Amino acid sequence: MRKISYRPVYNRKKCLNSRGTALVQVEAYLNKKKVYFSTHIYLRPEQWDVKKKVIKDHPNQDALNGMLKEFIIELERKELALWRQGKVITLNLIKDEFKSSTDISFLNFVRKEIDASQLKDSTKQNHLTTIGLLQSFKPSIEFKDLNYNFITSFEKYLYDAGYQMNTVAKHMKHLKSFVNAAINKGYIDLNDYAFRRYKIKMKEGKHVFLLPDEMKRLEELSLINRNMHFQHTLDAFLFCCYTGLRYSDFTNLTEKNIVKIDRELWLIFNSVKTGIEVKLPLNLLFGGKALNILTKYQNKWNTFFSLKSNSNINKELIRIGKLANIDKHFSFHTARHTNATLLIYKGANITTVQKLLGHKNLTTTQIYGEVMGSTIVRDLKKCQKGKD
């Protein structure tokens, strides 16, 4: 028997959609003929490694690459099962078998729901990460599997894998939304609702930010010899401390987002998360420190805005923090918290900070006014001076 060969293929039609992404498919080849299966994974061109046929430089690359491998393994399982039944293996037979089995599977239903939704690409990828974890937990999931024991076992699986409570809660919320969609479409009976007796557990998160002296340590950190490869990560992190950008917004930037207005450079972009346009006068933020970093990468801005996956960057920041003798666990998103907190501490109006961060609601911004106790001391000193 000649075995079918499978391989992942990106952007087979050589055409990006309106969001600048294209589909990853799996090609099945037998007897000089091919058929293609959709993985429902969409990527930007720079997120696909052409040589290695894997996903790279993506916030969820590990989970998505796992999904891609599992997808091919599932096709091979179908082929082996048909061979054991004594059937003559053809591409059409595999396609029909795969279609008949996946049409009624929970994971395939969820992938189609996500693909057809109006969610932003970043939100879709977060949901796809949950699908990847579900598939790792149980490769084949039917609607009837979605009971109380399933979701509590999945929760335990996440904790055993080392995920923290709020991360587990995020994935459980995604799973709950998947189950709700299946109920609304009639795939699961409302009486069998698995989340009826289950409560998602969360703890109030703390905004980690860096103090001025910690920022100074990073700014003065000398990365030489074997630590030189951390320099790009450090510069990107500091740039976001000065500008308040999220990881997704930073990596979505191009040199076109650097605009000259009245002889000064501005950073103008639409937030990936909220879609709100943000305009930042770089010369007026923290003494123009972001401008100094841009000057360092003159004529290489697109390279500067290209980073490794968020998880890999966070691992490097842990190392950088230790090199700078900072006794605080911080991630790339800490840059945004640091920016907001220090701006408010320096006396920036809360509504100004709201616009700089691109927050839709002022209440989101007001959190930063509460996280730094010294802010209260500064304001009280101002009041005392006013009375004297």
C-alpha positions in Angstrom: 0.0 0.0 0.0 1.3 3.4 -0.9 1.0 5.8 2.0 -0.4 9.3 1.7 2.2 12.0 2.4 1.0 15.1 4.4 2.6 18.5 4.7 1.5 21.9 5.9 1.1 24.6 3.2 0.8 28.4 3.8 -1.0 30.8 1.5 -1.4 28.3 -1.4 -3.4 30.8 -3.4 -0.8 33.5 -3.0 -3.4 36.0 -1.8 -3.8 37.7 1.5 -7.2 38.6 2.9 -8.4 42.0 4.0 -6.6 41.6 7.4 -3.3 40.8 5.7 -3.4 37.1 6.7 -3.7 33.8 4.8 -4.7 30.3 5.6 -2.5 27.3 6.6 -3.7 24.1 5.0 -2.5 20.5 5.1 -1.7 19.0 1.7 -2.3 15.3 1.1 -0.4 13.7 -1.8 -0.9 10.3 -3.4 -0.3 9.1 -6.9 0.6 12.5 -8.3 -2.7 13.9 -7.0 -3.4 16.4 -4.1 -6.2 17.4 -1.9 -6.2 20.1 0.8 -7.6 20.4 4.3 -8.2 23.7 6.1 -6.6 24.1 9.6 -8.6 27.3 10.2 -5.2 28.9 11.2 -4.6 32.3 9.6 -1.2 34.0 9.7 0.7 37.0 8.4 3.5 36.1 5.9 6.3 36.9 8.4 4.7 34.4 10.9 5.4 31.4 8.6 8.8 29.7 8.4 9.0 28.6 4.7 11.9 26.2 5.2 10.8 24.5 8.4 7.1 24.6 7.6 6.2 25.8 11.1 4.7 28.9 12.7 7.2 31.5 14.0 7.2 34.9 15.7 3.6 34.5 16.9 2.3 35.1 20.4 0.8 31.6 20.4 3.2 29.8 18.2 3.8 26.8 20.5 0.1 26.0 20.8 -0.6 26.6 17.1 2.3 24.4 16.0 1.0 21.7 18.4 -2.4 22.0 16.7 -0.9 21.7 13.3 1.0 18.5 14.3 -2.1 17.1 15.9 -4.1 17.9 12.7 -1.7 15.8 10.6 -1.7 13.0 13.1 -5.5 12.9 13.0 -5.4 12.5 9.2 -2.9 9.7 9.6 -5.1 8.0 12.2 -8.0 8.1 9.7 -5.9 6.6 7.0 -4.6 3.8 9.3 -8.2 3.0 10.4 -9.4 2.7 6.8 -6.4 0.5 5.9 -7.2 -1.8 8.8 -10.8 -2.1 7.5 -9.3 -3.5 4.2 -10.3 -0.5 2.1 -8.4 0.8 -0.8 -6.9 4.1 0.3 -7.7 7.1 -2.0 -7.5 10.9 -1.4 -11.3 11.2 -1.8 -11.9 8.4 0.7 -9.7 10.2 3.3 -11.4 13.5 2.5 -14.9 12.0 2.9 -13.9 10.2 6.1 -12.3 13.3 7.6 -15.3 15.4 6.7 -17.9 13.0 8.1 -16.0 12.7 11.4 -15.1 16.4 11.9 -18.5 17.8 10.9 -19.9 16.5 14.2 -16.8 17.1 16.4 -16.8 19.8 19.0 -13.4 21.2 18.1 -14.3 21.5 14.4 -17.5 23.2 15.3 -15.6 25.7 17.5 -13.0 26.4 14.8 -15.7 27.2 12.3 -17.4 29.5 14.8 -14.2 31.4 15.4 -13.4 31.6 11.7 -16.8 33.0 10.9 -16.9 35.4 13.9 -16.2 39.2 13.8 -13.6 38.9 16.5 -10.2 40.6 16.1 -7.3 38.5 14.9 -5.6 38.7 18.3 -8.8 37.5 20.1 -9.2 34.7 17.6 -5.7 33.5 18.2 -6.3 33.5 22.0 -9.4 31.3 21.4 -7.3 29.0 19.1 -4.8 28.6 21.9 -7.5 27.2 24.1 -8.5 24.9 21.3 -4.9 23.7 21.1 -4.9 22.9 24.8 -8.2 21.1 24.5 -6.9 19.0 21.7 -3.8 18.2 23.7 -6.0 17.2 26.6 -8.3 15.0 24.5 -7.5 14.8 20.7 -11.1 13.9 19.7 -13.9 15.6 21.5 -17.6 15.0 20.8 -20.5 17.2 22.0 -21.6 14.4 24.4 -18.2 14.6 26.1 -18.9 18.1 27.4 -20.0 17.3 30.9 -19.1 18.5 34.4 -16.4 15.8 34.8 -14.8 16.9 31.4 -14.4 20.5 32.4 -13.1 19.8 35.9 -10.6 17.4 34.4 -9.6 19.9 31.8 -9.1 22.5 34.6 -6.9 20.1 36.5 -4.9 19.4 33.3 -4.2 23.1 33.0 -3.0 23.4 36.6 -0.9 20.3 36.3 0.7 21.9 33.2 1.8 24.8 35.3 -0.7 27.5 34.3 -1.6 30.1 37.0 -5.1 30.6 38.2 -6.0 33.6 36.0 -4.6 31.9 32.9 -6.7 28.8 33.7 -9.7 31.1 34.2 -9.2 32.6 30.8 -9.1 29.3 29.0 -12.2 28.1 31.0 -14.1 31.2 30.0 -13.2 30.4 26.4 -14.5 26.9 26.8 -17.7 28.2 28.4 -18.3 30.5 25.4 -17.7 27.5 23.1 -20.3 25.4 25.0 -22.8 28.3 25.0 -22.4 28.6 21.2 -23.0 24.8 20.8 -26.2 25.1 22.9 -27.4 28.0 20.9 -26.9 26.0 17.7 -28.7 23.0 19.1 -25.6 20.7 19.3 -25.9 20.4 23.1 -29.2 20.2 25.1 -29.6 23.0 27.6 -30.3 20.4 30.3 -26.8 19.1 29.8 -25.1 22.4 30.4 -21.8 21.5 31.9 -21.1 24.9 33.6 -24.3 24.9 35.6 -22.5 23.6 38.7 -19.0 24.9 37.9 -17.7 28.3 38.9 -14.7 29.8 37.2 -12.1 30.8 39.9 -10.1 34.0 39.6 -7.9 36.1 41.8 -7.6 39.9 41.6 -4.6 40.7 39.5 -1.9 43.2 40.5 -0.5 45.7 38.1 3.3 45.2 38.1 5.2 48.3 37.2 8.8 49.5 37.4 9.9 52.3 39.7 12.1 55.1 38.4 15.3 53.6 39.9 14.5 50.3 38.4 14.0 51.9 35.0 17.3 53.6 35.4 19.0 50.3 36.0 17.6 49.0 32.8 18.6 52.1 30.9 22.2 51.8 32.2 22.5 48.1 31.8 25.5 47.0 29.7 24.8 43.9 27.7 28.1 42.6 26.5 29.6 39.4 25.2 27.1 36.5 25.6 24.3 38.8 26.7 24.3 41.0 23.6 21.4 39.1 22.0 19.2 40.6 24.7 19.7 44.1 23.5 16.9 44.2 21.0 14.4 42.9 23.6 15.6 45.4 26.1 15.3 48.3 23.7 11.8 47.2 22.6 10.7 46.9 26.2 12.1 50.4 27.1 10.5 51.9 24.0 7.1 50.6 25.2 7.8 51.9 28.8 8.2 55.3 27.2 5.2 55.0 24.8 2.8 52.6 26.6 2.4 50.2 23.7 1.1 46.6 24.1 3.2 43.8 22.6 0.5 43.4 19.8 0.6 47.1 18.9 4.5 47.2 18.9 4.9 44.2 16.6 2.2 45.5 14.3 4.1 48.8 13.7 5.9 49.7 10.5 8.0 52.7 9.6 4.8 54.1 8.1 3.6 54.7 11.6 6.4 57.1 12.3 5.0 60.5 11.0 6.6 63.9 11.0 4.3 66.7 12.2 5.7 70.3 12.5 9.2 68.9 12.3 8.6 66.5 15.2 8.2 62.7 15.0 4.9 61.3 16.1 3.9 57.7 16.5 0.4 57.2 15.0 -1.3 53.8 14.9 -4.6 52.0 15.5 -4.7 49.8 18.6 -4.9 46.1 17.7 -7.1 45.4 20.7 -9.5 48.4 20.6 -9.2 49.8 17.1 -8.8 53.3 18.5 -6.3 55.6 16.8 -3.5 56.6 19.1 -1.2 59.6 18.5 2.0 60.0 20.5 4.3 63.0 20.3 7.5 61.2 20.9 9.6 64.3 21.8 7.3 65.1 24.7 7.2 61.6 26.4 9.8 61.0 29.0 12.3 63.6 27.6 12.2 62.0 24.1 13.8 58.7 25.3 11.8 56.7 22.7 13.2 58.9 20.0 16.7 58.1 21.1 16.0 54.4 20.6 14.5 55.0 17.2 17.6 56.9 16.2 19.6 53.9 17.3 17.6 51.8 14.8 17.6 54.4 12.0 16.8 52.8 8.6 16.0 49.5 10.4 12.7 50.4 12.1 10.8 47.5 10.6 13.4 45.1 12.0 13.2 46.9 15.4 9.4 46.3 15.4 9.8 42.6 14.7 10.1 40.5 17.9 10.1 36.9 18.9 6.9 35.4 20.4 5.5 37.1 23.5 6.4 34.1 25.7 10.0 34.0 24.5 10.4 37.7 25.0 9.1 37.4 28.5 11.6 34.6 29.2 14.4 37.0 28.1 13.1 39.8 30.2 13.4 37.5 33.3 17.1 37.1 32.5 17.5 40.8 31.8 15.8 41.7 35.1 18.3 39.5 37.0 21.2 41.1 35.1 20.0 44.5 36.2 19.5 43.3 39.8 15.8 44.0 39.7 14.1 41.8 42.4 10.7 41.8 40.6 9.1 39.4 38.1 8.0 41.5 35.1 6.8 40.8 31.6 6.6 42.8 28.4 3.1 44.1 29.4 4.8 45.6 32.5 6.0 48.3 30.1 2.4 49.5 29.6 1.7 49.6 33.3 5.0 51.4 34.0 4.2 54.0 31.4 0.7 54.8 32.8 1.8 54.8 36.4 4.8 57.0 35.9 2.9 59.5 33.8 0.2 59.8 36.5 2.9 60.1 39.2 4.6 62.9 37.2 1.3 64.8 37.2 -0.3 63.9 33.8 -4.0 64.4 33.7 -5.9 61.1 33.9 -7.9 61.8 30.6 -4.6 62.6 28.9 -3.2 59.2 29.9 -6.4 57.6 28.7 -5.9 59.0 25.3 -2.2 58.1 25.2 -3.0 54.5 26.2 -6.0 54.3 23.8 -8.4 53.2 26.6 -12.1 53.2 25.6 -13.2 53.8 29.2 -11.7 56.2 31.8 -12.3 53.6 34.6 -9.7 51.4 33.0 -7.2 54.2 33.2 -8.1 55.2 36.8 -6.7 51.9 38.0 -3.2 53.2 37.5 -3.9 56.2 39.8 -4.4 53.7 42.6 -1.5 51.4 42.3 1.3 53.7 43.5 1.1 54.9 47.1 3.6 57.6 46.5 1.1 59.3 44.1 -1.1 59.9 47.1 1.8 61.4 49.1 2.7 63.7 46.2 -0.9 65.0 45.9 -1.2 65.6 49.6 2.0 67.6 49.6 0.6 69.8 46.9 -2.6 70.4 48.9 -0.5 71.3 52.0 1.6 73.8 50.0 -1.6 75.4 48.8 -2.8 76.0 52.4 0.6 77.6 53.5 
